[in-house]
Amino acid sequence: NKNDPESKKALKKILKFETTDTVDFTHLILPDYNIRLLQIAPLIPFYDIDPNKVQLVGTGVWDDSAFFDEPSLQNAIFSGIEENKRNKFFRAFQYFYDQKPMRTATIPYDLTAVLSYIISEDMTLNKSKDFLNNSNITFDGIDGNFFFSDNIIVRKLDILRIKNGTAKKLN
């Protein structure tokens, strides 16, 4: 909408590129993570996908503060739990082992707690199976609540929004 010479020159330059004025989708799922996400995310607005109009959606692997300052990921959402839920575990691990735990260390920790309970209750194999497959029983784990269904762990996750260097739970 600008008519100054500099804006007209910039418009001529942009018209040489193939762009999409509008897109026919409302959400874009980006299942990638690590450095690749930081390489891909800035390309989204470059290719005229407006993050203010298209909701960027990630997965639990986005649960890393390295992604929270990326400008193109601001207001993106992903499944997970707020970081403060596991900080105590991470600090204790660092203290005892003098190194940071792998992000997935919470999984065997939670499973060990469940096994410890089964052993302390002196459950038979059949009682253990019934106990674990009772989807009414929910366990409070480091990474949120979970239960078993047909021998599969089902986690109850929140939806988090990235904004200003943090990921906060949506209400």
MOQUINOR-V223319 format. One record per backbone hydrogen bond with DSSP energy under -0.5 kcal/mol. NH is the residue of the N-H (numbers start at 0). CO is the residue of the C=O. If there is no record, write none. Layout:
nh=NH co=CO
nh=NH co=CO
//
This chain:
nh=7 co=3
nh=8 co=4
nh=9 co=5
nh=10 co=6
nh=11 co=7
nh=12 co=8
nh=13 co=9
nh=14 co=10
nh=15 co=11
nh=15 co=12
nh=16 co=13
nh=18 co=16
nh=20 co=18
nh=27 co=54
nh=29 co=27
nh=29 co=56
nh=30 co=28
nh=35 co=32
nh=36 co=32
nh=36 co=33
nh=37 co=33
nh=38 co=34
nh=39 co=35
nh=40 co=36
nh=42 co=39
nh=43 co=39
nh=43 co=40
nh=44 co=40
nh=45 co=41
nh=46 co=42
nh=47 co=44
nh=48 co=43
nh=49 co=47
nh=50 co=48
nh=52 co=49
nh=53 co=49
nh=54 co=25
nh=54 co=52
nh=56 co=27
nh=57 co=76
nh=61 co=58
nh=62 co=59
nh=63 co=61
nh=66 co=63
nh=67 co=64
nh=69 co=66
nh=72 co=69
nh=73 co=70
nh=74 co=161
nh=75 co=72
nh=76 co=55
nh=77 co=159
nh=79 co=157
nh=84 co=81
nh=85 co=82
nh=86 co=82
nh=89 co=85
nh=90 co=86
nh=91 co=87
nh=92 co=88
nh=93 co=89
nh=94 co=90
nh=95 co=91
nh=96 co=92
nh=97 co=93
nh=104 co=101
nh=105 co=102
nh=106 co=103
nh=107 co=103
nh=108 co=104
nh=109 co=105
nh=110 co=106
nh=111 co=107
nh=112 co=108
nh=113 co=109
nh=114 co=110
nh=115 co=111
nh=116 co=112
nh=117 co=113
nh=118 co=114
nh=119 co=115
nh=120 co=116
nh=121 co=118
nh=122 co=117
nh=127 co=123
nh=128 co=124
nh=129 co=125
nh=130 co=126
nh=131 co=127
nh=132 co=128
nh=133 co=130
nh=134 co=132
nh=136 co=133
nh=137 co=135
nh=138 co=145
nh=140 co=138
nh=140 co=143
nh=143 co=140
nh=144 co=155
nh=145 co=138
nh=146 co=153
nh=148 co=151
nh=151 co=148
nh=153 co=146
nh=154 co=152
nh=155 co=144
nh=156 co=154
nh=157 co=79
nh=159 co=77
nh=159 co=157
nh=160 co=167
nh=161 co=75
nh=162 co=165
nh=164 co=67
nh=165 co=162
nh=167 co=160
nh=169 co=158
//
